[in-house]
Amino acid sequence: MATRNARYDEVADWYVGFTRDWSAEARPLLPSDLSGQQVVDLACGLGDLSRLLASSGASVTAVDLSTNMLARATDQGEAQALGIRYLVGDVTTTSWWDGEPFDGAVCNMALMDIDDLDAAFATAAHVLKPGGWFSYSLLHPCFPGLRESASEQLSSWPPDRGYAYEGWWTTQGDGVRGRVGANHRMLSTYLNATLRAGFEFEEFREPAAPMPRFLVVRCRRGAA
Ligand SMILES: C[S@@+](CC[C@H](N)C(=O)[O-])C[C@H]1O[C@@H](n2cnc3c(N)ncnc32)[C@H](O)[C@@H]1O
């Protein structure tokens, strides 16, 4: 059961036109062969990455807090009949989980939206099989990348506070920061949270751009 505030309920229609290419950034750090794998998409939003995974042969469970985002994901998923199981749930808990462990997990462009980072990583570790893979992508925490208007790109952190300031912030702009808000955390905070949950790093990717917009990480749950 969803217990937290689903901020994206209010902006689901706008979001449909906003982020069409985001799942492509995660593709290079997914296993090359997904056939037969049980994969969970944590904070799946409109389900773009869920559909990419399912069309590559994975059996996909897709979880999100926002019923409005899931309603739009379901519309698009049905059109492709990919058999994705969509669940309303809070990924900082395992209340949505049926106890069947997954081979892999993704969390695409959503950790900034999740207030309890350690709880989200703990969930990912908990629902994976020992040795299971986890690939996540972020708005890069170290560089300007968030488009607020046609002419302005923001850093991940509030310009008046500095990189070391961590927390939720919003703007008056017309992008995600203006319409929803997001958390800024230092790079070390994300990496340390990954380690604290028992993951081992496998690969990092900063898709080529004059200023990297995304950071993509693949890690693996320890075998123990
Ligand atoms: C920026 S969207 C990204 C969605 C999608 N993964 C994508 O690649 O487009 C962030 C999503 O995180 C979801 N979210 C935020 N906190 C959550 C939580 N605690 N549990 C589940 N979903 C959450 C929001 O509802 C929203 O759909």
The ligand as a Gaussian input file, in Angstrom:
#p B3LYP/6-31G(d) Opt

LIG

0 1
 C       11.507000      11.281000     -12.385000
 S       10.320000       9.989000     -12.244000
 C       11.230000       8.668000     -13.025000
 C       10.324000       7.577000     -13.502000
 C       10.934000       6.516000     -14.403000
 N       11.796000       5.609000     -13.649000
 C       11.623000       7.083000     -15.619000
 O       12.703000       6.612000     -15.935000
 O       11.084000       7.951000     -16.274000
 C       10.407000       9.562000     -10.548000
 C        9.367000       8.541000     -10.118000
 O        9.687000       8.113000      -8.795000
 C        8.461000       7.811000      -8.164000
 N        8.697000       7.719000      -6.711000
 C        9.165000       8.692000      -5.879000
 N        9.264000       8.219000      -4.624000
 C        8.871000       6.920000      -4.669000
 C        8.769000       5.888000      -3.698000
 N        9.126000       6.107000      -2.410000
 N        8.315000       4.674000      -4.088000
 C        7.969000       4.447000      -5.376000
 N        8.048000       5.378000      -6.341000
 C        8.509000       6.601000      -5.997000
 C        7.559000       8.943000      -8.616000
 O        6.191000       8.664000      -8.407000
 C        7.945000       9.060000     -10.086000
 O        7.120000       8.278000     -10.904000

